Each structure stands twice: as C-alpha cells, then as structure tokens.
C-alpha cells in the first residue's frame, strides 16, 4: 500500500496459489482428469479477493500478465473473482491494482492512521501474509502493529494469515 499525504492509497494485492498434487501415481478417480478439458492433478477453482468498500479496481494480472476479473459489490465491499487452473506441482500468482481516495484516517494536518483488516479463509495449512505500507515522502511511522518493523519510508508486517487481525499503522509528517 502506497499512502499519499491526503490519505489516498494505491494498493497492490497479490496471492500465490500452490498445487502440491501429483500428476501421476494415484488412481484417476483421485487426481483426474474427469474430462478432456483437464490434466491429471489439475486444480480448477474460483479465487475471490474481498476488499473494503471505497476501493476501486484498476487491473488484474495472472503471473504478471493482464487478465480480466469480475468485480462486484459483496459483503459491503468489493469482491474480485477469477476462474483459475493450477497444474499439478506448480503455482500461479494473481495480482490486483486498487485505489482508494480516503484509505487513511486524517488525524489533523500532520498525522494519518491506516487500518487494514485481514480476514482469512479456513485452510488446512495457514497461509502466510506480507503487508508492506509505504509512507509519503517527508512522513514517518509513529505506531506499528505488533511484530511489524519499519525502515525508512516502509513498514512491513509478516505473519500467519490464520485468524482475523487488524493492523494499525500511524504516521506523522516530519
């Protein structure tokens, strides 16, 4: 997330989906394919990223290439959905470019508060998340979430995406 002094944000959200299934060595009724459109071990799914209301969606990518994604209002926010196939023993990365005019709360002329709510989906193995917030030039971080660190204009939080978390970053000019 790249913050502006007025509280606007430009965000890039990306996630990688991994398919650890084998392409051979198991019966067809386990790894498929079930028809000619698929290959053994292929995982076909709908991937949806939910973002807070107020965010605008500008671009979607699959492994760095521009692709289409369905954007619709859902749960009071924005849902970005793509149908994706992940071949056996491979990964794909979905990316989204987002903007929001008033993403950070203004606390006077020289302070901002940016809140990020992470809501994971239930998984067998907890996902890992890396959140990077970039301050505007001439600003500094004054409050970070637990286990976050800052260096220069950037603050980073990494951790298990295993439960709902609210990450709060506060910044001050100067």
TIDREN-133173 format. One line per field, with one value per atom (N, C-alpha, C): residue number from 1; atom name; x, y, z. Coordinates in steps of 0.1 Angstrom, whole numbers, plus 5000, padded with zeros to 4 digits. Atoms other than C-alpha are relative to their C-alpha. Last residue first. Layout:
pos: [NUM,...];
site: [CA,...];
c1: [X,...];
c2: [Y,...];
c3: [Z,...];
//
This chain:
pos: [174,174,174,173,173,173,172,172,172,171,171,171,170,170,170,169,169,169,168,168,168,167,167,167,166,166,166,165,165,165,164,164,164,163,163,163,162,162,162,161,161,161,160,160,160,159,159,159,158,158,158,157,157,157,156,156,156,155,155,155,154,154,154,153,153,153,152,152,152,151,151,151,150,150,150,149,149,149,148,148,148,147,147,147,146,146,146,145,145,145,144,144,144,143,143,143,142,142,142,141,141,141,140,140,140,139,139,139,138,138,138,137,137,137,136,136,136,135,135,135,134,134,134,133,133,133,132,132,132,131,131,131,130,130,130,129,129,129,128,128,128,127,127,127,126,126,126,125,125,125,124,124,124,123,123,123,122,122,122,121,121,121,120,120,120,119,119,119,118,118,118,117,117,117,116,116,116,115,115,115,114,114,114,113,113,113,112,112,112,111,111,111,110,110,110,109,109,109,108,108,108,107,107,107,106,106,106,105,105,105,104,104,104,103,103,103,102,102,102,101,101,101,100,100,100,99,99,99,98,98,98,97,97,97,96,96,96,95,95,95,94,94,94,93,93,93,92,92,92,91,91,91,90,90,90,89,89,89,88,88,88,87,87,87,86,86,86,85,85,85,84,84,84,83,83,83,82,82,82,81,81,81,80,80,80,79,79,79,78,78,78,77,77,77,76,76,76,75,75,75,74,74,74,73,73,73,72,72,72,71,71,71,70,70,70,69,69,69,68,68,68,67,67,67,66,66,66,65,65,65,64,64,64,63,63,63,62,62,62,61,61,61,60,60,60,59,59,59,58,58,58,57,57,57,56,56,56,55,55,55,54,54,54,53,53,53,52,52,52,51,51,51,50,50,50,49,49,49,48,48,48,47,47,47,46,46,46,45,45,45,44,44,44,43,43,43,42,42,42,41,41,41,40,40,40,39,39,39,38,38,38,37,37,37,36,36,36,35,35,35,34,34,34,33,33,33,32,32,32,31,31,31,30,30,30,29,29,29,28,28,28,27,27,27,26,26,26,25,25,25,24,24,24,23,23,23,22,22,22,21,21,21,20,20,20,19,19,19,18,18,18,17,17,17,16,16,16,15,15,15,14,14,14,13,13,13,12,12,12,11,11,11,10,10,10,9,9,9,8,8,8,7,7,7,6,6,6,5,5,5,4,4,4,3,3,3,2,2,2,1,1,1];
site: [N,CA,C,N,CA,C,N,CA,C,N,CA,C,N,CA,C,N,CA,C,N,CA,C,N,CA,C,N,CA,C,N,CA,C,N,CA,C,N,CA,C,N,CA,C,N,CA,C,N,CA,C,N,CA,C,N,CA,C,N,CA,C,N,CA,C,N,CA,C,N,CA,C,N,CA,C,N,CA,C,N,CA,C,N,CA,C,N,CA,C,N,CA,C,N,CA,C,N,CA,C,N,CA,C,N,CA,C,N,CA,C,N,CA,C,N,CA,C,N,CA,C,N,CA,C,N,CA,C,N,CA,C,N,CA,C,N,CA,C,N,CA,C,N,CA,C,N,CA,C,N,CA,C,N,CA,C,N,CA,C,N,CA,C,N,CA,C,N,CA,C,N,CA,C,N,CA,C,N,CA,C,N,CA,C,N,CA,C,N,CA,C,N,CA,C,N,CA,C,N,CA,C,N,CA,C,N,CA,C,N,CA,C,N,CA,C,N,CA,C,N,CA,C,N,CA,C,N,CA,C,N,CA,C,N,CA,C,N,CA,C,N,CA,C,N,CA,C,N,CA,C,N,CA,C,N,CA,C,N,CA,C,N,CA,C,N,CA,C,N,CA,C,N,CA,C,N,CA,C,N,CA,C,N,CA,C,N,CA,C,N,CA,C,N,CA,C,N,CA,C,N,CA,C,N,CA,C,N,CA,C,N,CA,C,N,CA,C,N,CA,C,N,CA,C,N,CA,C,N,CA,C,N,CA,C,N,CA,C,N,CA,C,N,CA,C,N,CA,C,N,CA,C,N,CA,C,N,CA,C,N,CA,C,N,CA,C,N,CA,C,N,CA,C,N,CA,C,N,CA,C,N,CA,C,N,CA,C,N,CA,C,N,CA,C,N,CA,C,N,CA,C,N,CA,C,N,CA,C,N,CA,C,N,CA,C,N,CA,C,N,CA,C,N,CA,C,N,CA,C,N,CA,C,N,CA,C,N,CA,C,N,CA,C,N,CA,C,N,CA,C,N,CA,C,N,CA,C,N,CA,C,N,CA,C,N,CA,C,N,CA,C,N,CA,C,N,CA,C,N,CA,C,N,CA,C,N,CA,C,N,CA,C,N,CA,C,N,CA,C,N,CA,C,N,CA,C,N,CA,C,N,CA,C,N,CA,C,N,CA,C,N,CA,C,N,CA,C,N,CA,C,N,CA,C,N,CA,C,N,CA,C,N,CA,C,N,CA,C,N,CA,C,N,CA,C,N,CA,C,N,CA,C,N,CA,C,N,CA,C,N,CA,C,N,CA,C,N,CA,C,N,CA,C,N,CA,C,N,CA,C,N,CA,C,N,CA,C,N,CA,C,N,CA,C,N,CA,C];
c1: [4988,5084,5009,4991,5048,5012,5000,5033,5009,4990,5022,4999,5002,5001,5013,4988,4998,4997,5001,4971,5014,4987,4968,4998,5001,4935,5014,4991,4937,4997,5002,4913,5009,5012,4929,4998,5007,4955,4987,5013,4972,4990,5010,5005,4986,5005,5029,4990,5001,5047,4995,5005,5043,4999,5003,5064,4995,5002,5068,4995,5008,5084,4998,5014,5095,4991,5003,5128,4986,4987,5129,4998,4999,5100,5014,4987,5092,5000,4996,5060,5013,4991,5058,5003,4990,5030,5006,5006,5013,5010,5000,5032,4992,5006,5029,4999,4999,5049,4994,5009,5058,5002,4994,5075,4989,5008,5065,5008,5001,5086,4991,4988,5079,4998,4997,5046,5014,5004,5047,5003,4990,5049,4994,5007,5029,5012,4990,5041,4992,5006,5019,5011,4990,5033,4993,5002,5009,5012,4991,5014,4997,4993,4986,5009,5002,4977,5008,4987,4978,4998,4994,4944,5014,4991,4927,5006,4995,4898,5008,5009,4897,5005,4995,4915,4988,5010,4901,5003,4997,4928,4990,5007,4916,5003,5001,4940,4994,5004,4939,4998,5004,4958,4997,5001,4961,4994,5009,4974,5000,5000,4990,4990,4986,5002,5000,4992,4971,5012,4994,4948,5008,5000,4943,5006,4992,4934,4998,5007,4921,5009,4994,4938,4992,4997,4920,5005,4999,4903,5003,4997,4907,5002,5011,4910,5004,4999,4929,4989,5011,4935,5003,4997,4958,4987,5011,4952,5006,4997,4976,4988,5010,4971,5003,5001,5002,4989,5004,5002,4999,5006,5020,4995,4997,5030,4993,4986,5032,5004,4994,4999,5015,4996,4985,5007,4986,4967,5004,4996,4935,5015,4986,4919,5002,4999,4884,5015,4995,4887,4999,5000,4868,5006,4994,4872,5002,4995,4848,5005,4998,4843,5006,4987,4829,5000,4998,4796,5014,4997,4796,5003,5003,4797,5004,5002,4798,4996,5014,4811,4999,5001,4843,4986,5014,4848,5001,5006,4884,4987,5013,4901,4996,5011,4938,4987,5013,4970,4989,5007,5001,4986,4995,5023,4994,4986,5016,5006,4997,4979,5014,4990,4971,5000,4998,4941,5011,4993,4938,5002,4995,4920,5006,4992,4897,5005,5003,4884,5010,4989,4884,4995,4993,4857,5012,5007,4844,5008,5009,4870,4993,4993,4885,4989,5009,4875,5007,4994,4897,4989,5006,4880,5007,4992,4896,4993,5003,4872,5007,5007,4888,4996,5008,4903,4992,5010,4931,4993,5004,4949,4990,4996,4962,4997,4999,4958,5006,4989,4950,5001,4991,4917,5012,4996,4894,5011,4988,4893,5004,5003,4871,5012,5014,4874,4994,5011,4911,4987,5006,4915,5009,4993,4937,4995,4994,4916,5006,5011,4893,5005,5006,4923,4988,5011,4942,4993,5012,4974,4989,4997,5010,4987,5000,5007,5002,5006,5002,4999,4992,5010,4991,5005,4991,5009,4990,5011,4996,5007,4990,5011,4991,5002,4992,5006,4982,5009,4995,5001,4992,4999,4985,5004,4996,4988,5000,5002,4973,5003,4998,4987,4998,4996,4975,5001,4999,4973,5005,4991,4961,5000,5003,4947,5010,5006,4952,4996,5014,4960,4992,5002,4997,4985,4998,4996,4997,5009,4999,5004,4993,5014,4991,5009,5000,5009];
c2: [4995,5152,4989,4992,5144,5004,4985,5118,5006,4992,5082,5015,4985,5056,5007,4992,5020,5014,4986,4997,5006,4994,4960,5015,4986,4944,5005,4991,4906,5014,4986,4878,5009,4995,4844,5015,5011,4822,5004,4995,4845,4990,5010,4837,5007,5010,4865,4991,5013,4894,4990,5010,4931,4987,5014,4956,4992,5008,4994,4987,5012,5014,4993,4997,5051,4987,4988,5045,5002,4996,5010,5011,4989,4999,5003,4992,4967,5011,4993,4949,5007,5008,4922,5007,5009,4941,4991,5012,4966,4992,5012,4999,4989,5011,5034,4988,4998,5065,4989,5009,5058,5003,5011,5087,4992,5005,5113,4988,4990,5135,4996,4993,5114,5011,4989,5096,5005,4986,5064,5010,4990,5029,5014,4987,5001,5010,4989,4965,5013,4987,4936,5010,4990,4900,5013,4987,4872,5009,4990,4835,5013,4992,4810,5010,4985,4786,5007,4994,4749,5015,5010,4731,5005,5008,4763,4989,5012,4784,4992,5011,4817,4988,5012,4846,4991,5011,4880,4988,5013,4907,4990,5011,4942,4988,5011,4970,4988,5013,5003,4990,5010,5034,4987,5014,5063,4991,5009,5097,4987,5014,5127,4992,5006,5162,4985,4998,5181,4992,4987,5166,5002,4996,5129,5014,4988,5120,5004,4990,5085,5011,4997,5065,5011,5013,5050,5002,4997,5082,4987,4986,5082,5003,4995,5044,5014,4986,5027,5003,4994,4990,5015,4986,4970,5007,4990,4933,5013,4987,4903,5010,4991,4865,5014,4988,4843,5010,4988,4808,5011,4989,4777,5010,4986,4743,5010,4996,4706,5014,5008,4697,5005,5013,4725,4993,5002,4754,4986,5014,4765,4999,5003,4798,4985,5015,4813,4997,5006,4849,4985,5015,4869,4996,5002,4904,4985,5014,4911,4999,5004,4947,4986,4996,4958,4996,4986,4958,5005,4998,4920,5014,5012,4919,5003,4996,4946,4987,4998,4931,5004,4992,4929,5003,4995,4900,5008,5005,4897,5006,4994,4901,4994,5009,4894,5007,4995,4914,4990,4996,4893,5005,4988,4892,5005,5001,4856,5012,5014,4863,4998,5007,4900,4986,5013,4922,4994,5010,4960,4987,4995,4991,4990,5011,4981,5005,5001,5010,4990,5003,5007,4999,4988,5025,4998,4991,4994,5013,4991,4971,5009,4988,4943,5010,4990,4907,5012,4991,4886,5010,4987,4857,5007,4993,4826,5014,4985,4804,5006,4994,4769,5015,4990,4743,5007,4994,4722,5011,4986,4700,5004,4992,4666,5015,5007,4648,5010,5009,4673,4993,4999,4690,4990,4986,4698,5001,4996,4662,5014,4999,4650,5006,5006,4637,5003,4990,4641,4994,4997,4630,4996,4989,4630,5004,4991,4608,5013,4995,4589,5009,4989,4586,5006,5003,4565,5012,5002,4579,4996,5009,4577,4998,5014,4606,4992,5002,4644,4985,5006,4648,4999,5013,4673,4994,5011,4701,4987,5013,4729,4989,5011,4763,4987,5013,4795,4989,5011,4828,4987,5012,4860,4988,5011,4896,4987,5012,4928,4988,5012,4960,4989,5013,4992,4989,5009,5029,4987,5012,5048,4994,5009,5083,4988,5012,5098,4990,4997,5134,4987,4991,5128,5003,4986,5099,5008,4990,5062,5014,4987,5034,5011,4988,5000,5012];
c3: [4994,5096,5005,5009,5090,5007,4997,5112,4990,5006,5105,5004,4998,5123,4995,5003,5111,5002,5000,5125,4999,5000,5116,4999,5004,5125,5002,4994,5125,4995,5003,5118,5008,4992,5122,4996,4994,5104,5008,5003,5080,5005,5004,5096,4998,4990,5098,4994,5006,5081,5011,4991,5088,4993,5005,5069,5012,4988,5073,4995,5001,5045,5014,5003,5043,5000,5008,5061,4998,5005,5076,4990,5011,5096,4997,5000,5115,4989,5012,5123,5002,5009,5151,4986,4994,5169,4989,4993,5147,5006,5009,5141,5007,4994,5155,4990,4985,5148,5008,4993,5111,5015,4993,5093,5008,4989,5067,5007,4989,5045,5011,4997,5014,5010,5010,5017,5004,4995,5038,4989,5004,5021,5004,5000,5038,4997,5001,5032,4998,5002,5043,5000,4999,5040,4996,5006,5046,5002,4995,5052,4993,5010,5047,5007,5000,5075,4989,4996,5065,4999,4993,5063,5006,5008,5053,5009,4993,5066,4991,5002,5048,5007,5008,5063,4997,4997,5073,4992,5007,5074,5005,4994,5084,4992,5009,5075,5008,4994,5093,4989,5010,5082,5007,4995,5106,4989,5007,5094,5008,4996,5111,4992,5001,5100,5006,5013,5091,4999,5001,5118,4987,4986,5124,5001,4997,5088,5015,4992,5085,5003,4986,5058,5006,4993,5028,5014,4986,5016,5008,4997,4978,5015,4991,4974,5004,4995,4946,5009,4993,4937,5003,4997,4914,5005,5002,4916,5004,4995,4913,4997,5004,4910,5006,4992,4912,4994,5008,4899,5010,4994,4913,4990,5005,4901,5008,4996,4912,4994,4990,4893,5002,5003,4872,5011,4996,4887,4997,5000,4869,5004,5003,4876,5001,5001,4875,4996,5012,4887,5000,5002,4912,4987,5013,4927,4998,5002,4955,4986,5014,4966,5000,5006,5000,4985,4997,5019,4994,4986,5019,5004,4992,4981,5015,4986,4954,5007,4996,4921,5015,4989,4901,5004,4997,4877,5013,4988,4866,5002,4995,4832,5014,5002,4826,5005,4997,4824,4996,5013,4825,5003,5006,4856,4988,5002,4866,4992,4997,4863,4995,5007,4865,5004,4994,4874,4991,5008,4869,5007,5013,4881,4991,5006,4910,4986,5014,4931,4994,5009,4969,4985,5003,4988,4991,5008,5004,4998,4993,5018,4990,4995,4997,5006,4995,4991,5006,4990,4969,5004,4997,4952,5010,4990,4935,5002,5001,4916,5012,4990,4912,4997,5005,4890,5011,4990,4904,4993,5001,4879,5010,4989,4892,4999,4986,4859,5010,5000,4830,5014,4989,4823,4998,4998,4794,5010,5008,4783,5001,5015,4811,4993,5001,4847,4986,5004,4847,4999,5013,4874,4988,5006,4905,4986,4990,4928,4993,4993,4904,5011,5007,4881,5008,5009,4906,4994,4993,4920,4990,4988,4907,5009,5003,4882,5014,5013,4881,4996,5010,4918,4987,5005,4939,4990,4997,4955,4995,5002,4938,5002,5003,4950,4999,4998,4948,4996,5008,4951,5004,4993,4962,4991,5008,4952,5009,4992,4964,4991,5008,4950,5010,4995,4966,4990,5012,4958,5006,5001,4988,4986,5011,4995,5000,4995,5030,4989,4998,5018,5005,4988,5024,5003,5003,5000,5012,4995,5010,4995,5001,4990,5004,5000,5000,5000];
//
